[in-house]
Structure formats: structure tokens, C-alpha cells
Amino acid sequence: MALKGNLRDFSITQLLNLVSVAQKTGTLIVDGPSEQILVSFREGKLSYARDGQDDGSLAMVLYRAKKLSAAQVRAIKERAGGISDKELGLLLINSNYISQKDILASLQSYFVSVVNRLFTWVEGLFRFENDLLPPADKITVRINLENIIIEGSRRMREWEQLQDEIPSLDMAMKFIERPGVNLRNVNLSVEEWRVVSFINPKNSIRLIAKTTNKSDLEIRRIVYGLIVAGLVELIRPVGMPLPSVSSRPALPQGTKEEQKSLINRLISRIRSI
């Protein structure tokens, strides 16, 4: 029987720890409110990950990594639409267009980014399927989970803090009038300027995030920076009521002995799968 549960009761950090300790091979499937993420492991190491709504093809991964242009991706789809990721990888390597190292580095970065998104999920049903492996035509990697868990835990703490500061992405922003301050003289990054260009009382933060292709964590970081700098303030979007503020579900409480016993039982259970 597969290990099943809800992220409200068992966090992604705990799940990854179990997979690493038990050196499991299989796929973790997490169903969120509107999307599904699949993460595959081999002997306790990350080997593959995919967002169910995303085109996780090698061509698109290399495009995001700026290794291929949009025109090159279109040409690949038009001329070799049925080519597998492994075949495309060999073709690019043999043509001396891209190295094997660059391909693996791009895939590793993409897989880790998919897993990192799970650290911002506070709710979702999960199950671990021991017999489910990545498709045979996909390129897999082997990444230790320790650093992912450490970085993910840091992201989780940052996420909680940013949620307190910006509880809803359905709010909008407006510039604060500050005499003598010219926004053009403010030192902002390229990504911050992209967000700034869409600031309008009619545009919610959620809409800006979607338009600029930012994750919830990324858009909250940028918005919080603009707020702290005194450049913008949160307002109710034009024609919309104030959203209700919901708090992050609390993690289950218990004594250290109870928590240790629970972890030991789960490790034993996942090892027996």
C-alpha cells in the first residue's frame, strides 16, 4: 500500500527526509488545489520532477536555461516533433551545439525548482508510488536531498514571514507620492523593474505574478522589497472587496517523544513499501 497523507499533517521536508533516510525508489505525487507535481527518486536521490501543467520537455528546459532560443525550440518542434528527450540530447551533443554537462545542469536546476515549489504548499494530498518511475525516454539525474531539504526549510521560513507581510495576492499596489523622489533614480533589478511596470490599482499582485512569470514566493519577495523601500503600498483592487486574511495551518503539535515515535513508525512503514 502506498504512503498517503496531507501536507497539513506531514510537511514536504519530513517527506523528503523519509525518502532520503529509507533510500526509496519511486515517485511522490502531490495534488494541490489546482495543480499536480510529480517527483521521482532513485535510492533516496532526486532523479526527475515535473509540474503536471508545465511542458517539462528538454527543449523547454533548455529554453528556460537560455541554452536555446524561442526560434530554435519552434524549429525543433516543427522538424522533429516526435523526438524524445534522450534523442534530442544526443543530437545536440553530437552536433557540438551544447555539452552534456550543460544539459544535465539545466535539468538539475529545473527539477530542483519544481521541488522547491512544494515547500510553499501548506495543503495538498500526497502519495508515494513505489512502482511508478519516470518515462523511459526522459533524462534522469541523481541529486542528494540534503541540500534541497536545507534550502527548502529556509524557503519555508521565508514564505511564512512573507505571508504575514503580504497575506493575499489579490491585493493591488499603488505608488507612494514622495516629494523629491524620482523612481528612475532608484536602483532596481531587471526583474523588479518588470514588476514595477505593471503596478496599477486595477492589477492584482496575482495578475502581475502571472504576467511576469513569477512564483508566489518570488512575487512576494519583490513586493515586500518595494514596500520596505517606501515605494508602494497595498490597496484594494478597483472594484474588488478586501480579501479575507487566512493564516497558515499550524503543524501538528506533540511531545518530542511522540514526534520521534511518529517519525520512526513512518520510516519503518516507507521502508516496507
Summary of the structure (lengths in Angstrom):
residues: 273
radius of gyration: 21.5
end to end distance: 6.7
largest distance: 67.1
contacts: 758
relative contact order: 0.15
helix: 46%
strand: 14%
